[in-house]
Amino acid sequence: MFSKILTSILRLRGGQPQSPSLALMLAVSYTASSFLIVAAITALLYFGLAENLKKLSEQIMADELDVCRALIQARSNDSHALREEVEIDSAVRRYQKFYIRVMNDNGRALFTTPGMDREMSAALIAREAAQQNGRVFWLKAASGKPYRAVVARVSRDSGDKEPWNIQLTMDLSQEVEVLSQHRILIWIVLAVAAILCPRAGIAAARWGTRPLREVSETARSISSSTLNERIRTEGYPSEIASLAGTFNAMLQRLEDSFLRLSRFSADIAHELRTPVNNIRGESEVALARPRTIEEYRETLGSCLEESVRLSELIESLLFLARSESPGDHLKRKRQNIATLLSGVQEYYDAAASEAGVRLQLDCDGEVIGDVDGPLLQRALGNLVSNALAHTPAGGTVLLTAVQQSQQVRIEVRDTGSGIPSESLPKVFDRFYRADSARTRHSGGSGLGLSIMRQIVFLHGGDVKIESETSLGTTVSLTLPSLEP
């Protein structure tokens, strides 16, 4: 609400229609809330005082009326006692002065407090009392003073005598003066509150937003070269500490991303430099002196081989870059996973035979899943190619697929050399080679397993790898059988 009001004020003043600052909103909220609380408390005190004064005066009138009623009922012939109560007792009161008029049934005044006839006539009181039905009422005397009055009919000591009427009034000048002074005090309190509440609101807003300013200043000082800095969370309120912790977690993710990007950039430069230098070197050697046609053919063949490897490397890197947006490159279709595995087996069967490795498929029945067939075959091909490269002659590479409720589990198991335990956490990193003896010329680019894992992640699946040195490696792919 305050935000909308402040925005409207900015528009009327020609300012930018942007949201006001949090400190300003808090200051306005604190000011308005504290002022309203002070106003409400003073109003309650004022009305409580007025109600208590009213009850006090009504109680005094009721007591005096009971005394007069008792005298009339018990000793209506004792005129001295009645006159003393009516004419003398009221005179000794300084602050709650009251007037009494005792009248017979004919309307003639029998006893009257001195000065009452001058202030208010019997007819005026009777006319006002007729509209109140016996309740205490308020009236204004001829002198302008306010009075509270009541009229009662009292039976006399003998039942056969006509009852008398009592008109009792109380001067409210003292009560009105007390309330008037209290109202002046209220206006003074509200004026002071109107001055102090904004100051207190601004101070509270500044104090409340101080942690936010500190967090903002720390965040403003962080750049790409200082991502290792963190915002302290100690000494802050829980909400600000939670915000700082969330921001620190984001910084940690950014730092990790920058480190990976830096390493990736360095790896790309290193990987691309080797084939480019090879092509350049062979071209320079070929052009250094005249060559025979066979020598040129051999040089061009070598350059073509390096160009193909370079093209495959760039294609793999482009695929990994594009696959950062999950789902954008998938063309899912309900397919039999066993058929896809059979295609992979058929494609690598010749290479397996040449290496002296048995490539087997174990998949009973249909295993159905919503997958992108070509992408999944590419991932499985990377696994099979990697398994064949690390399995000695006489070994076995086994492909299996099993339907598990809402999932499909695919395994590629080999009886190769295995992977050292310290290398297992890194095998999916880009350009990582667990076998340091395999160079870029004798081995792959180190992107095969990274591409495989990325394809599985695009399908919403997961990858696990288990390996023992000299016993073999098992890679398990778990894919949802239905499209998420």
C-alpha positions in Angstrom: 0.0 0.0 0.0 2.7 2.5 1.0 4.7 1.5 -2.1 1.7 2.4 -4.3 1.2 5.7 -2.5 4.9 6.7 -2.9 4.9 5.7 -6.5 1.9 7.9 -7.2 3.6 10.8 -5.4 6.6 10.4 -7.6 4.5 10.4 -10.7 2.7 13.5 -9.6 6.0 15.3 -9.0 7.3 14.2 -12.4 9.7 11.7 -11.0 10.5 8.3 -12.4 7.7 5.9 -11.8 10.0 3.4 -10.2 9.4 1.6 -6.9 10.6 3.6 -3.8 13.5 2.3 -1.8 13.0 -0.2 1.0 14.4 2.2 3.6 11.8 4.8 2.5 9.0 2.3 2.7 10.1 1.1 6.1 10.5 4.7 7.4 7.0 5.6 6.2 5.6 2.4 7.6 7.2 2.9 11.0 6.2 6.6 11.1 2.6 5.9 10.2 2.3 2.9 12.5 3.9 4.6 15.5 1.8 7.8 15.1 -1.4 5.8 14.7 -0.6 3.8 17.9 0.1 7.0 19.9 -3.1 8.6 18.5 -5.1 5.4 19.4 -3.7 5.2 22.9 -4.3 8.9 23.7 -7.8 8.6 22.3 -8.5 5.6 24.4 -7.2 7.4 27.5 -9.3 10.4 26.8 -12.5 8.4 26.3 -11.7 6.3 29.3 -11.3 9.4 31.4 -14.5 10.9 30.2 -16.4 7.6 30.9 -14.9 7.4 34.4 -15.8 11.0 35.2 -19.3 10.3 34.0 -19.7 7.2 36.1 -18.3 9.0 39.1 -20.7 11.9 38.8 -23.6 9.5 38.2 -22.6 7.5 41.3 -22.5 10.7 43.4 -26.0 11.7 42.1 -27.3 8.2 42.8 -25.9 8.3 46.4 -27.4 11.7 47.0 -30.7 10.6 45.5 -30.8 7.6 47.8 -30.2 9.9 50.9 -33.0 12.2 49.9 -35.3 9.2 49.1 -34.6 7.7 52.5 -35.3 11.0 54.3 -38.6 11.5 52.5 -39.7 7.9 52.9 -38.8 7.8 56.6 -39.2 11.4 57.9 -41.1 13.5 55.4 -42.4 15.7 58.3 -38.8 16.4 59.4 -38.4 19.5 57.4 -35.2 20.5 59.2 -33.4 17.3 58.1 -34.6 17.7 54.5 -33.7 21.4 54.4 -30.3 20.6 55.8 -29.7 18.0 53.1 -31.1 20.1 50.3 -29.8 23.5 51.1 -26.7 23.0 53.2 -25.0 19.8 52.2 -24.6 20.9 48.6 -22.9 24.1 49.6 -20.0 22.4 51.2 -19.0 20.7 48.1 -16.5 22.5 46.0 -15.9 20.4 42.9 -19.0 18.2 42.6 -21.6 20.8 43.4 -25.2 19.6 42.9 -28.6 21.2 43.2 -31.8 19.5 44.6 -35.4 20.6 44.2 -38.2 18.7 46.1 -41.6 19.3 44.7 -45.1 18.1 45.6 -47.4 16.5 43.2 -48.9 19.9 42.3 -45.5 21.1 41.0 -44.9 23.5 44.0 -41.3 23.5 45.2 -41.0 22.6 48.9 -37.2 22.6 49.3 -34.7 24.1 46.8 -31.0 24.4 46.9 -30.1 28.2 46.8 -29.3 29.4 43.3 -31.0 26.5 41.5 -33.9 28.7 40.4 -31.5 31.1 38.8 -29.6 28.3 37.0 -32.5 26.2 35.7 -36.3 26.3 36.2 -38.4 23.3 37.3 -40.2 23.4 33.9 -37.0 23.1 31.9 -35.9 20.1 33.9 -39.4 18.5 33.7 -39.5 19.0 29.9 -36.1 17.4 29.4 -36.9 14.6 31.8 -40.1 13.7 29.9 -38.0 12.8 26.9 -35.5 10.6 28.9 -37.9 8.2 30.6 -36.2 8.4 34.0 -32.6 8.2 32.7 -29.8 10.5 33.7 -29.6 13.3 31.0 -27.5 16.3 30.1 -28.7 19.9 29.9 -27.4 23.4 29.7 -28.3 26.0 32.3 -29.3 29.7 31.6 -25.7 30.7 32.6 -24.3 28.4 29.9 -22.9 25.8 32.4 -23.4 22.1 31.6 -25.3 20.0 34.0 -26.2 16.3 34.4 -29.7 15.8 35.8 -32.1 13.2 36.9 -35.7 13.3 38.1 -37.2 10.7 40.5 -40.6 10.2 42.1 -40.4 9.2 45.8 -43.3 7.9 48.0 -43.6 9.4 51.4 -43.5 7.7 54.8 -47.2 7.1 54.8 -48.7 5.2 51.9 -51.8 7.4 51.8 -49.8 10.6 51.2 -49.1 11.8 47.7 -45.5 11.1 46.5 -43.0 13.9 45.9 -40.8 14.6 42.9 -37.0 15.2 43.3 -35.0 17.1 40.7 -31.3 16.5 41.1 -28.6 18.2 39.0 -24.9 18.3 39.2 -22.6 21.0 37.8 -20.2 19.6 35.2 -18.0 22.6 34.9 -15.1 20.9 36.7 -15.5 17.8 34.6 -15.6 19.8 31.4 -12.5 21.7 32.4 -10.6 18.5 33.2 -11.5 17.0 29.8 -10.6 20.3 28.1 -7.1 20.3 29.7 -6.7 16.6 28.7 -7.6 17.4 25.1 -4.9 20.1 25.1 -2.5 17.6 26.4 -3.5 15.1 23.7 -2.8 17.7 21.0 0.6 18.4 22.5 1.4 14.7 22.6 0.2 14.3 19.0 2.3 17.3 17.9 5.4 15.9 19.6 4.7 12.4 18.1 4.3 14.0 14.6 7.9 15.4 15.1 9.5 12.4 16.7 7.8 9.5 14.9 9.4 10.4 11.5 12.8 10.7 13.1 12.4 7.4 14.9 11.1 5.8 11.7 14.0 7.0 9.7 16.5 5.8 12.3 14.8 2.4 12.6 14.7 2.1 8.8 18.4 2.9 8.5 19.3 0.5 11.3 17.1 -2.2 9.8 18.5 -1.9 6.3 22.1 -1.6 7.4 22.8 -5.3 6.9 21.3 -5.1 3.4 23.6 -2.2 2.6 26.6 -4.1 3.8 25.7 -7.1 1.8 25.1 -4.9 -1.3 28.5 -3.2 -0.8 30.2 -6.5 -0.6 28.4 -7.9 -3.6 29.2 -4.7 -5.6 32.9 -5.2 -4.9 32.9 -8.7 -6.3 34.0 -9.1 -9.9 35.0 -12.0 -12.2 38.5 -11.8 -10.7 37.4 -11.9 -7.1 34.8 -14.6 -7.1 36.6 -16.3 -4.2 35.3 -13.5 -1.9 32.3 -14.3 0.3 29.7 -12.3 2.3 30.0 -13.0 6.0 26.8 -14.4 7.6 27.7 -13.9 11.3 26.0 -11.2 13.3 23.2 -10.7 10.9 19.5 -11.4 11.5 18.3 -14.8 10.3 16.7 -13.4 7.1 19.8 -11.5 6.0 22.0 -14.4 7.0 19.9 -16.7 4.8 20.1 -14.2 2.0 23.9 -13.9 2.4 24.2 -17.7 2.5 22.2 -18.0 -0.7 24.3 -15.4 -2.4 27.5 -17.2 -1.2 26.2 -20.4 -2.7 25.5 -18.6 -6.0 29.1 -17.2 -5.9 30.4 -20.7 -5.3 28.5 -22.0 -8.4 29.7 -19.0 -10.4 33.3 -19.6 -9.3 33.1 -23.3 -10.2 31.6 -22.4 -13.6 34.3 -19.9 -14.3 37.0 -22.4 -13.3 35.5 -25.0 -15.5 35.1 -22.5 -18.4 38.8 -21.5 -17.9 40.0 -25.0 -17.9 37.7 -25.9 -20.8 39.1 -22.9 -22.8 42.6 -23.9 -22.0 41.9 -27.5 -23.0 40.2 -26.4 -26.3 43.2 -24.2 -27.2 45.6 -27.2 -26.4 43.5 -29.7 -28.3 43.0 -27.5 -31.4 46.6 -26.4 -31.4 48.0 -29.9 -32.0 46.2 -30.8 -35.2 46.6 -27.3 -36.6 50.4 -27.4 -35.9 50.6 -30.8 -37.5 48.8 -29.6 -40.6 51.0 -26.5 -40.7 54.2 -28.4 -40.1 53.5 -31.1 -42.8 52.5 -28.3 -45.3 55.7 -26.4 -44.6 57.9 -29.5 -45.0 56.1 -30.4 -48.3 56.6 -26.9 -49.7 60.2 -26.6 -48.5 61.5 -28.2 -51.7 60.0 -29.9 -54.8 58.5 -33.3 -54.0 57.3 -36.3 -56.0 53.6 -36.9 -56.6 53.7 -39.8 -54.1 55.2 -37.6 -51.4 52.6 -34.9 -52.0 49.9 -37.5 -51.9 51.2 -38.8 -48.6 51.4 -35.3 -47.2 47.8 -34.5 -48.3 46.6 -37.7 -46.8 48.2 -36.9 -43.5 46.7 -33.4 -43.6 43.3 -34.8 -44.4 43.6 -37.2 -41.5 44.4 -34.3 -39.1 41.5 -32.3 -40.7 39.0 -35.1 -40.1 40.2 -35.4 -36.5 39.9 -31.6 -36.1 36.5 -31.6 -37.6 35.3 -34.4 -35.2 36.7 -32.5 -32.3 34.9 -29.3 -33.2 31.7 -31.2 -33.8 31.9 -32.8 -30.4 32.6 -29.4 -28.7 29.7 -27.8 -30.5 27.4 -30.7 -29.4 28.5 -30.2 -25.8 27.9 -26.5 -26.0 24.4 -26.9 -27.6 23.4 -29.5 -25.1 23.6 -27.1 -22.2 19.9 -26.4 -23.0 18.2 -29.6 -21.9 15.5 -30.9 -24.2 16.1 -28.6 -27.0 17.8 -31.2 -29.2 15.8 -34.3 -28.3 13.4 -35.9 -30.8 11.9 -38.5 -28.6 10.1 -41.5 -30.1 8.8 -44.8 -28.5 11.4 -47.3 -29.6 12.6 -50.8 -28.7 16.0 -50.3 -26.9 17.0 -53.9 -27.9 16.8 -52.9 -31.6 19.1 -49.8 -30.9 21.6 -52.0 -29.1 21.5 -54.5 -31.9 22.3 -51.7 -34.4 25.3 -50.6 -32.2 26.5 -54.3 -32.0 26.3 -54.6 -35.8 28.2 -51.4 -36.4 31.1 -52.3 -34.0 31.1 -56.0 -34.8 33.9 -55.7 -37.4 36.1 -53.6 -35.1 35.6 -56.1 -32.3 36.5 -59.0 -34.5 39.7 -57.2 -35.7 40.6 -56.6 -32.0 39.9 -60.2 -31.1 37.1 -59.1 -28.6 33.7 -60.8 -28.4 30.9 -58.2 -28.6 27.7 -59.8 -27.2 24.1 -58.6 -26.7 21.9 -59.9 -23.9 18.4 -58.5 -24.2 15.4 -60.8 -23.8 12.1 -59.5 -25.1 11.2 -55.9 -25.8 12.6 -53.0 -23.8 10.5 -50.0 -24.7 11.4 -46.4 -24.0 10.8 -42.8 -25.2 14.3 -41.9 -26.5 16.1 -40.0 -29.2 17.4 -43.1 -31.1 20.4 -41.5 -33.0 21.6 -39.6 -29.9 21.3 -42.7 -27.7 23.1 -44.8 -30.3 25.9 -42.2 -30.3 26.2 -42.4 -26.5 26.3 -46.2 -26.6 28.7 -46.1 -29.5 31.1 -44.0 -27.4 30.9 -46.5 -24.6 31.4 -49.5 -26.8 34.3 -47.8 -28.6 35.9 -47.0 -25.3 35.4 -50.6 -24.0 36.9 -52.1 -27.1 39.9 -49.9 -26.9 40.6 -51.0 -23.3 39.8 -54.7 -23.6 42.6 -57.0 -24.7 42.2 -59.8 -27.3 40.2 -62.7 -25.9 38.1 -60.4 -23.8 34.4 -59.7 -23.9 32.1 -56.6 -24.2 28.5 -57.3 -23.1 25.5 -55.1 -23.9 22.4 -55.6 -21.8 19.0 -53.8 -21.4 16.4 -54.4 -18.7 12.9 -52.9 -18.2 12.5 -51.8 -14.6 8.9 -50.4 -13.9 9.2 -46.8 -15.1 12.8 -47.0 -16.1 15.2 -48.7 -18.6 18.6 -49.9 -17.4 21.3 -50.3 -20.0 24.7 -51.7 -19.1 28.0 -51.9 -21.1 30.3 -54.3 -19.3 33.8 -55.2 -20.4 36.6 -57.5 -19.2 39.3 -54.9 -19.9 42.1 -53.3 -17.9 39.8 -51.4 -15.7 40.1 -47.9 -14.3 42.1 -46.9 -11.2 40.0 -45.8 -8.3 41.5 -42.4 -8.2 40.5 -41.8 -11.8 36.9 -42.8 -11.5 35.6 -39.4 -10.3 37.2 -37.7 -13.3 36.4 -40.0 -16.2 33.4 -37.9 -17.3 35.5 -34.7 -17.3 36.1 -33.2 -20.7 39.5 -34.1 -22.3 40.4 -36.4 -19.4 42.2 -39.7 -20.2 42.5 -42.3 -17.5 45.2 -44.0 -19.5 48.1 -41.6 -19.8 49.8 -43.9 -22.2 47.1 -43.2 -24.8 48.0 -40.0 -26.6 45.9 -37.9 -28.9 47.3 -39.8 -31.8 46.7 -43.3 -30.4 43.5 -42.5 -28.5 40.4 -40.3 -28.6 40.0 -36.7 -27.8 38.8 -37.4 -24.2 35.2 -36.2 -25.0 33.5 -39.5 -25.6 32.3 -40.1 -22.0 31.4 -36.5 -21.5 29.2 -36.6 -24.6 27.7 -39.9 -23.4 26.8 -38.5 -20.0 25.4 -35.3 -21.5 23.1 -37.3 -23.8 21.9 -39.4 -20.8 21.2 -36.2 -18.8 19.3 -34.7 -21.7 17.0 -37.8 -21.5 16.5 -37.1 -17.7 18.6 -40.2 -16.8 21.7 -41.0 -14.7 25.0 -42.7 -15.3 27.0 -44.9 -12.9 30.4 -46.5 -13.4 32.0 -49.3 -11.5 35.5 -50.6 -12.3 38.3 -52.7 -10.9 41.8 -52.8 -12.2 42.5 -55.8 -14.4 38.9 -57.1 -14.0 36.9 -54.7 -16.1 34.5 -51.8 -16.1 30.7 -51.6 -16.0 28.8 -48.5 -17.1 25.1 -48.3 -16.2 22.7 -46.0 -17.9 19.3 -45.4 -16.2 16.7 -43.8 -18.5 13.0 -43.0 -17.8 10.9 -45.3 -20.0 8.3 -42.5 -20.6 9.0 -38.9 -21.6 9.2 -36.7 -18.4 
